[in-house]
């Protein structure tokens, strides 16, 4: 081997990770916004052709989505978009609001007039998009409202956990709330949080935050009472 070859810097090959991540993000988005419907079959070759990529990153993306509860697989039979399960709300939302409550506690001393103005603007956006019947943008702004506390806390461990859980409940919210005629309470519940922050009352703000999330659980439970949930095999499209 020549001296030049010995000194040559080895360049790593481009990883497939980026392609897999892109496939994951696109499929997750389609599942969450309802483009890919609950119990719809997911065929690797069709998805590969649709996304213009090889089958391997599609399979890897589906495995990741399955680990997050957005996809279900029965060995050698089918892979489908996971059905909507309202019972998950009771398990997932308490984890989310417990972590957000922690973020609120950790960020409380950093909250200033500028931050309060920011979340007030987001709350006005929520009300605006709700009146426009734009459910996706309403949920997006609601997430931004809650994420503001997580970002301000500076706790980098909270956001990845909450984001993963919110992906599962976000499609549940879209599924149930689009057809809901119930009173919209989010705006006023957020105002209660904001008012408590203006009063510099941490305990009141914590209680208002938890109440906001619990009302979402109640809404999903009420809307799902009259729905008929069939066996998965009967729902597969």
C-alpha positions in Angstrom: 0.0 0.0 0.0 1.4 3.4 -1.0 2.0 6.1 1.6 -0.7 8.3 0.0 -3.3 5.5 0.5 -2.2 5.0 4.1 -2.8 8.7 4.9 -6.1 8.9 3.0 -9.0 10.0 5.2 -11.8 7.4 5.1 -15.2 9.0 4.4 -18.2 7.2 5.8 -21.0 6.2 3.4 -24.2 8.2 3.6 -26.5 6.5 6.1 -30.0 5.3 5.2 -31.1 6.8 8.5 -32.2 10.1 6.8 -34.3 8.3 4.3 -35.9 6.2 7.0 -36.6 9.3 9.1 -38.2 11.1 6.2 -40.4 8.0 5.5 -41.3 7.9 9.1 -42.2 11.6 9.3 -44.4 11.4 6.1 -46.2 8.3 7.2 -46.8 9.6 10.8 -48.2 12.8 9.3 -50.6 11.0 7.1 -51.8 8.8 10.0 -52.2 11.7 12.4 -54.1 13.9 9.9 -56.4 11.0 8.9 -55.2 10.7 5.4 -54.3 7.1 6.3 -57.4 6.0 8.1 -57.7 3.7 11.2 -57.4 0.0 10.1 -56.3 0.8 6.6 -53.9 -1.7 5.2 -50.3 -0.6 4.8 -48.5 -2.5 2.0 -44.7 -2.0 1.9 -44.4 -2.1 -1.9 -47.3 0.4 -2.4 -45.8 2.8 0.2 -42.3 2.3 -1.4 -43.7 3.3 -4.8 -45.7 6.2 -3.4 -42.7 7.6 -1.5 -40.2 6.9 -4.3 -37.8 5.0 -2.0 -36.7 1.4 -1.5 -38.7 -1.0 0.7 -36.1 -1.2 3.5 -36.6 2.3 4.9 -40.3 1.9 4.6 -40.1 -1.3 6.7 -37.9 0.5 9.3 -40.4 3.4 9.4 -43.3 1.0 10.0 -41.5 -0.7 12.8 -40.9 2.6 14.5 -44.6 3.6 14.0 -45.6 0.2 15.5 -43.4 0.9 18.6 -45.3 4.2 19.0 -48.7 2.6 18.7 -49.6 4.2 15.4 -49.3 0.9 13.4 -50.3 -2.7 14.1 -49.0 -5.9 12.6 -50.1 -9.5 12.6 -47.3 -11.7 11.4 -47.6 -12.9 7.8 -51.1 -11.5 7.6 -51.4 -7.7 7.6 -49.9 -4.4 8.7 -52.5 -1.7 9.3 -53.0 1.8 10.8 -53.8 1.2 14.4 -57.5 1.7 15.3 -58.6 4.6 17.4 -58.7 3.5 21.0 -60.4 6.1 23.3 -59.3 4.2 26.3 -55.7 5.2 25.6 -56.6 8.8 26.6 -56.9 7.8 30.2 -53.4 6.3 30.1 -51.6 8.9 27.9 -53.0 12.3 29.0 -52.0 12.0 32.7 -48.4 11.3 31.6 -48.4 14.4 29.3 -49.9 16.8 31.8 -47.7 15.5 34.6 -44.6 16.2 32.5 -46.0 19.6 31.5 -46.8 20.4 35.1 -43.1 19.6 35.9 -42.1 22.0 33.0 -44.3 24.7 34.5 -42.7 24.3 37.9 -39.2 24.4 36.4 -40.0 27.4 34.2 -42.1 29.4 36.7 -39.3 31.8 37.8 -38.4 32.5 34.2 -41.9 33.6 33.2 -42.0 37.3 32.3 -44.3 39.7 30.5 -42.8 38.8 27.1 -43.6 35.1 27.7 -47.1 35.8 28.8 -47.7 38.0 25.8 -46.5 35.1 23.6 -48.9 32.6 25.0 -51.7 35.1 25.0 -51.1 35.5 21.2 -51.1 31.8 20.7 -54.4 31.5 22.6 -56.0 34.1 20.4 -54.7 32.1 17.4 -56.4 29.0 18.8 -59.7 30.8 19.1 -59.4 32.2 15.6 -58.7 28.8 13.9 -61.4 27.1 15.9 -63.9 29.6 14.6 -62.6 28.9 11.1 -63.2 25.2 11.7 -59.6 24.5 11.0 -59.0 21.6 13.4 -55.4 20.9 12.3 -54.2 24.5 12.9 -56.2 24.7 16.1 -54.3 21.6 17.4 -51.0 22.9 16.1 -51.4 26.2 18.0 -52.6 24.4 21.1 -49.4 22.3 21.0 -47.3 25.5 20.6 -49.1 26.9 23.7 -48.2 23.9 25.8 -44.7 23.5 24.3 -43.8 27.0 25.3 -43.6 25.9 28.9 -41.5 22.9 28.1 -39.0 25.0 26.0 -38.8 27.7 28.7 -38.0 25.0 31.4 -34.8 24.1 29.6 -35.4 20.4 30.5 -34.3 18.7 27.3 -35.6 15.3 28.5 -39.3 16.3 28.6 -40.0 17.3 25.0 -39.1 14.0 23.2 -41.3 12.0 25.6 -44.2 14.4 25.3 -43.9 14.7 21.5 -44.0 10.9 21.1 -47.2 10.7 23.3 -48.8 13.6 21.6 -48.5 12.0 18.2 -50.7 9.2 19.5 -53.4 11.4 21.0 -53.4 14.1 18.3 -55.1 11.9 15.7 -57.6 11.0 18.5 -58.4 14.6 19.0 -58.8 15.2 15.2 -61.0 12.1 14.9 -63.4 13.1 17.8 -63.3 16.9 17.8 -64.0 17.5 14.1 -67.5 16.2 14.5 -68.0 17.6 18.0 -70.8 20.1 18.7 -69.7 20.4 22.3 -68.7 23.7 23.9 -65.2 24.7 23.1 -63.5 25.2 26.4 -59.8 25.3 25.5 -59.6 29.1 25.1 -61.1 29.9 28.5 -59.0 27.2 30.2 -55.9 28.7 28.8 -57.0 32.1 30.0 -57.2 30.6 33.5 -53.6 29.5 33.2 -52.5 32.9 31.9 -54.4 34.8 34.7 -52.7 32.6 37.3 -49.3 33.4 35.8 -50.1 37.1 35.9 -50.9 36.7 39.6 -47.6 34.8 40.0 -49.6 32.0 41.6 -47.9 28.7 40.8 -50.4 26.4 42.5 -53.3 28.1 40.8 -51.5 27.8 37.4 -50.7 24.1 38.0 -54.4 23.4 38.9 -55.6 25.2 35.7 -53.1 23.3 33.5 -54.3 19.9 34.9 -57.9 21.0 34.5 -57.3 21.9 30.9 -56.0 18.4 30.1 -58.6 16.6 32.2 -61.4 18.3 30.3 -59.9 16.9 27.0 -60.1 13.4 28.5 -63.7 14.0 29.5 -64.6 15.2 26.0 -63.1 12.2 24.4 -64.9 9.8 26.8 -68.2 11.6 26.2 -67.9 11.5 22.4 -66.9 7.9 22.3 -69.7 6.6 24.5 -72.1 6.0 21.6 -69.5 4.8 19.1 -69.5 1.1 18.2 -66.1 -0.5 18.2 -65.9 -3.6 16.1 -63.3 -6.4 16.1 -60.1 -5.3 14.3 -60.4 -8.1 11.7 -63.9 -6.7 10.7 -62.5 -3.2 10.3 -59.5 -3.9 8.1 -59.9 -2.1 4.8 
